[in-house]
């Protein structure tokens, strides 16, 4: 009941921002050529929805984001689990992974274009590389920081192999894994923005680039708002999954 009572608080800053934005444009403090009024942006958004352009570009962006997250997140999760459980695997691969991790993934754009061309593969690869390392680092951290007492207790109850992993190791690492997931979701959208400037005709990033060429500041603002909403929605879904998966944890 208390949570519902204060549920409006997170929206105070966005509402105040829109109110200030309206005042700035209404009193011509800033030229509407540079910062269009909220109503103008709303009208442009409506036109994009009616024409079907918005849905077309959204499908392209969401498809790339989901596939990239699935591939990169899956690889990061498997590497984190493997290196957390195997000392040999950690010694063999972690140094190389850390070296690659410290190379900004967006610096790979020229090389990725040579490797994959300008097709979807290049964009998905960049997103996958971006999301892989946050999940890898946090999964590895989660596995390695499980209380040894819990592992010993599990073995006393006859748990070993996959059962030990399922009942003790994975649940113990989940809080850290979800931290990595939430962080990687932010990286995913940031990478996607740049990836969609690589010779494409579809996606929210393409929509923003085209609007820049034609000085359509209202469309650019729409794309910024869309990315902000995408990020918020993705974080809400991650938090929902976190609460469901960690109901047993005292912090949840």
PyMOL commands that set and color helices and strands:
alter all, ss='L'
color gray80, all
select helices_A, chain A and resi 2-5+9-26+38-51+53-85+87-101+105-116+120-144+148-156+162-195+204-213+217-245
alter helices_A, ss='H'
color red, helices_A
deselect
rebuild
show_as cartoon
